[in-house]
Amino acid sequence: MDGFPGLGTLINVGAIVVGSTVGMAVGHRMREATRTVITDGLGLITLLLAASMCVSIADPALVAAVGPGVPVLVVLGAILIGGLTGSVLRIEQGLEGAAAQLQAWAFRRRVGGPGDAHVARERFVEGWLTASLVFCVGPLAILGSLSDGMGNGFEQLALKSVLDAFAALAFAATFGFGVVLSAASVAVVQGGLTLVGVLLGSVVPDAHIAALTVTGGLLLGGIGLRLLNIRNIAVGDMLPALVVAPLLTQAVVLLR
C-alpha cells in the first residue's frame, strides 16, 4: 500500500477513538458483573499476548547476536535497570498524576461524593495506562511504525488498527474515557517511531527488536496480573526497560 509516512498511525489513532466511543456507549448498559467478566477476559488475553511475545527470547537473531543463554540476562538487566530508574524517577506516580489532571480536565463537573470521584479516578488512570501499554508495546507497533516511516507501506499498522479497535471497545466498556486518551499515547509513541524510520532509513536489527519484544511481553504480563487483581505491579516504573533492552543488546554485541 502507498501513503505518506504517518498514515498508518493516523488510522490506528482513529480506530482507537472509534472503538473507545462505541465501548463507552455500550458500557453504560452493562451490569457490573458483565464488566468484571470483560476485565477478567482482557486480563487473560493480555497474559496470552505477553506469553507470545516472551517466546522471542529464543529468537535466532537475538541468540546469534549475544550468544546462547545471554538473552535472559539481557532482559533481566533491562528489567532491573529500567525498574530502578523508573522507581527513582517515580514514573508510575507521575503517570497517575498526569492522568488525574487529564481526568479533571475531561470531567469538569464531578458527579457524586468523594468516594465516587476516587473510584472514577482510579478507573480513568487504569484505563489510560493499561490501554496505552497494550497499544504501544508490541512488535506490530515497533515494526509497523518503522516500516511506515521508511516508506514500505502501512499494512502492519492497518492490521494493528483492527485489533486495537476491538480491544479499545472492550477496555472502554470497563474503564471509560481514559481509554480514548490512550490514542494520544499511540500518536506520540508510534509517531516518534515513524520519525525514527524516516531519519534512519533502515530497519532496526532483529536482535534488538527481539530483546525489546520480550521485555515488553514481561510488562504486559504485569498489566495482565493487574487486570486480574492478582498483584498491582508498578509497570509504569518499568517502562525505561524498553529503552534499556536494545541498548544492552548493542553493548553485548560490541563486547563479543
Buried (B, 14 or more C-beta within 10 A) or exposed (E): EEBEBBBBBBBBBEBBBBBBBBBBEBBEEBEEEBBEEBBBEBBEBBBEBBEBBBEBBEBEBBBEBBBEEBBEEBBEBBBEBBBBBBBEEBBBBEBBEEBBEBBEEEBEEEEEEEEEBEEBBBBBBBBBBBBBBBBBBBBBBBBBBBBBBBBBBBEBBBBBBEBBBEBBBBBBBBBBBBBBBBBBBBBEBBBEBBBBBBEEEEEBBBBBBBBBBBBBBBBBBBBBBBBBEEEEBBBBBBBBBBBBBBBBBBBBBEEE
